[in-house]
């Protein structure tokens, strides 16, 4: 088939023709490109660029094509160069000369730019809804673990007691920011490239405000060269996906660790774990591992997009054709991973007793011992030295801090003398639930704060669903 731009006598090598074709990828933009075409054709008619009857016929056929495309019933000629060419070829097949009028005042450069923005607009909404679903799944799990004391880690070493719910809310904090990133990126992407034509606009009386309005954009892009050569909307979307996936990958890593016999904090139910084809005892957290793996792929899409743009002279260059594969893959992978994450989280069977047991070993109350002395008026560094000496002593003796007597404490470090008594005050102070309960600052693990935060996040997910 002759290309739109081909005239008699041109002889493009068939292999080059095949190399340049983007239809297999950009056919996915068929509905968006038809919407953009409808806006364009309406404007052509309203401004007398094509006769009103021609605009009406084009609108009728485009609407018909859009209806079929949305149902997946519009046969697309596999030989077309790209989805944009296909639309003009199909209109020409249906309307003859009428179809040949559609491209007045536009170029595939502004056509592809607007179709991509429409895809990103709905794609961002899909990802944002999936984030809200994942947050709700995490909140359901957290609601059962508000009093489930577990070790909090730094350097993957047991550090201080937190709760399972508090730990899960840390995940939600990242996801909430991810949601905001998609929203912010979508707001910046909300400009219409249409009417920029190839790069310099058109000498015909094209009305960019009108096409922007009819597609629901608040305004046209500010500069016609930027509007066709810019792919910030793609980069920002992919960046938001990459960061989202980085978070999901960290959660996945934790679920993988927690489900190991070494931690034993959770079991992954059969809905989200797999067996081994050879080891009958295995229950593997494969979905978590695959989420972790796919994060690399989405980061790859972001790097591909940035790298393909960095050396491009303004305005459009064919390099930009590669943007769609990266954007679609980032979108599909992020959505797939969020869906799997929500199911995986709901399939977790937490072992609260095992978590508490782990929190009671390893002197997670050592900081609280120092804080007990600070509360009694000692300087922190002195209190720290005393607590460190007590921990060293207990490790040597193989005993717990709570089993030391007042005399024992005083013998370890003078700071304890007269401050720690045998009245049980310190033992109560060092109980795991007391340690957690005192940490009632904003964002802390105290059950009262965690319950407030769960309620706030529920309001966030309800709002995200609109
Ligand atoms: N298939 C092309 C793309 O996706 C459409 C734009 C082609 N423009 C051009 N001047 N060759 O970028």
Boltz pocket constraint, residues with backbone or C-beta under 6 A from the ligand:
constraints:
  - pocket:
      binder: B
      contacts: [[A, 20], [A, 22], [A, 26], [A, 81], [A, 82], [A, 84], [A, 108], [A, 109], [A, 112], [A, 316], [A, 317], [A, 318], [A, 320], [A, 321], [A, 322]]
      max_distance: 6.0
